[in-house]
Structure formats: structure tokens, C-alpha cells
Amino acid sequence: MGLVLSILTGLLFGTGVYLLLHKSFMKLVAGVIIFGNACNLFLLIAGGLIRDNPAFVEKEGGGAVPTESMADPLPQAFILTAIVIGLGVQAFVIVLLKRVYQTSKTNNVDELTTTDKI
């Protein structure tokens, strides 16, 4: 399972970079979104796919706590944070490209000859 998800993550990273290098604004937005999803999947895989002992577990009075049924919450928290940050970046890129399109009246990155008007 880990190998399949690792290959899928690599394909998503490759697809995201490929779309980021296109001339069209819409493909650029799709590349940013796919690249963000690839980063989230990478964090999930890096956090481990099997249940393991959590990072910090102890009783108040000392002693052992059974940890067999607990999952480590840190990767899940990182992924939630990454999703929120990714959503903010995606919204910013969409608004920025909309403003560039309104100003320059073109959807092609190569046709943006001057940025003095923006």
C-alpha cells in the first residue's frame, strides 16, 4: 500500500509541475491545486500508514498507558493545517490571476510583455 501511494504522490507532483510550466492561467491554477494535494498526500505517507505508538503518552501519576489502539495525531494535525494553508494559497492565486486577466486581457503567460500596467 505504501508503494502504491508513493508512486501516486510522485505522479501528482510530476503532473503539478508539468501544469505549472504551461502558458495558460487555468492550467497554472490546476497545477497549484494538484501540487497542494500531492503535498498533503506526502504528509500522510510520511506520518505512517500503520498504527503506531503516539508521540507523547503518560499518566498523571506515572505508569504505562495502553497505546495499542491509539493513532499518532501529529500527522493528522499537519495535514489539516496544510489543507487550510493550501486553500488560502489557491484562493490567492485565483484572485491574482483574475486581476492579471482583467488588466492585460490575455490568458497566455508569454503575452504578458509588461507588468507596468498592473
N, C-alpha and C positions, 0 to 999 in steps of 0.2 A: 504494500500500500504506500509506503514511504517513497519507493522508487517511482511509482506512477505519479504521485503528487509532485515530486521533484522535477520530473520531466514536464509535467503540465505547467509548473511555475516557470521553468526555462522557456517554454513556448510562449507563455504570456508575456514574459519580459522581452523576448525577441519580437513578438508582434507589436508590443507597445512602442519599442524603439523604432521599429520599421514605420509605424504610423506617425510617430513624432517627426520623422525625417521627410514627410510628404509636403507638398506645396499647399494643399487645401487646408483651410481652417477647420473644417468639420473632421477631417482625418486627424488633425492635431489634437482636437478635443477628445476624440475616441482613443487616441494613443495615450493621453494623460489618464483617462479613466481606466483603461486596461492596465497601464503601468501601476496605478494605485492598487488595483485588485491583485496584481502579481505580488506587490509588496506585502499586502495583507496575508496572502496565501503563504508567502515565505515566512512571515512571523508565526503563522500557525504550525508550519512544519518545524521551524526552529524550536518551538516550545515543546515539541514532542507529541507524538500521536498516541502514545500509550499512557495509561495511568501510572503515576509515579508519586513518590512522597512529595508533599508540599514543601515550599522553601523554609517556612518557619512555623513550627508547631510545638507548643509546650503547655502544660497545665499551669495554673496559677500557683499551686502548692508544690510544683515539681512532679516528676514522674512522666511516664510514657503515655502518649495518646495513640489509639489505633488509627493508622493512616492508610489502611488498605483501600478504603472506598473514597478517599479524597483525591481531588484533582488539583494541580497547581494553578492558582488563579492568576498568576502574573502574566502568562502569555495571553490569556483572555482579556485582561485589562489593557495590555499593549495593543491588541487588535482593535478593541473598541476605541481606544484613543486614536489609532491610525485611521480608522474609518471616519471619525469626526474631522480629523485634520485633512484627510483626502477629500471629503465632501467640501470643505472650505476652499481648498486649492482648486477643485473642479469648478466651483461656482465663480471664483475669481477669474480663472482662465476663460470661462464662457463670457462673462461680462466684459473682460478686457478685449477679447476678440470681436465681440459685438460692437464695441466702441470703435475699434480699428476699422471694421467693415463700414460703419456709418460714416466715418471720416474719409476713408480712402476709396470707397465704392468698389472694392475688389475682394475676391476670395482667395487670391493667389499670393503667397508669401513673396515670390520673386518679383511681383509687380509693385511691391511697396518700395519705391525708389527713394523716397524721402520721408523722414519722420518729423520734419519741422512743423507740419500742419497739426500733428497730433499733440 
